[in-house]
């Protein structure tokens, strides 16, 4: 009997021990779950925050196509004010020569027009003076004809009227000529002024054909949209064609994306640790500066959806270069 009691007590103790161990294990799992913190790490690419593009501008009314005769090597480090692209001035200089020749012709035409107008004006003034003299003569004849017959006086009056009409006609011709002459002179002066402005603008364009960078950075040659290759010396580029870019290396950012399932776990201003794939042990402080508003496929045909994210790197470092791959660890609040 005692042996059965002892066996029963031993079995009961074993059961209690098992139950206690299970409860302790559940408590440990629950505590582990409560202390778990979600880790978000995504891959991205370095880009410059400030990047200057150099599209070909429209030089005046005539030059929408230019030829490149000088180009810095792709990837060159440059300082603010350095010359990076040289455009061919040949077409502009050719136009300047043609316009300057035309200007001389038009200025000669202007002087000739002034002389011709003065000659014509003097002729008309002389005609008016002669007509005035004839008019005064007929006026005196009318006064002298008061002792003559009625018929003679009528003839003198008609002749006087004719001279008066002729005088008025000459004066009207003179007034009309002055209007026409002023208009012709104005047109010719405008021609001369337009040529002078064209030449002046063309000369002002010449220094702008040497393109200089307003920031320091690295020189990146643009793409020729006709060949889908990098632009090279001798290529013709058209208005709007981007010839080059200069990213400023001082301030960098990471362009990356975040999975849609993690979208609610990040926010602007959130701290991020950025590590270069080339040097994983080297870490940089960053923060989320932009979160996209639209969700899209990570890759064409992919079922994975992501939001675009930009991360600003808070330190400046010469080892950070555009195009390098980095990993971004988003720090969660404890």
Secondary structure as UniProt FT lines:
FT   HELIX           2..35
FT   STRAND          40..48
FT   STRAND          51..55
FT   TURN            60..62
FT   STRAND          65..71
FT   TURN            74..75
FT   STRAND          77..78
FT   TURN            80..81
FT   STRAND          83..87
FT   HELIX           90..144
FT   HELIX           145..147
FT   HELIX           150..206
FT   HELIX           207..209
FT   STRAND          210..212
FT   STRAND          217..221
FT   STRAND          223..224
FT   TURN            225..228
FT   STRAND          229..230
FT   TURN            233..234
FT   STRAND          236..238
FT   TURN            239..240
FT   STRAND          242..247
FT   TURN            249..250
FT   STRAND          252..259
FT   HELIX           260..265
FT   TURN            268..269
FT   STRAND          271..276
FT   TURN            278..281
FT   STRAND          283..297
FT   TURN            300..301
FT   STRAND          305..313
FT   TURN            318..319
FT   TURN            322..323
FT   STRAND          325..330
//
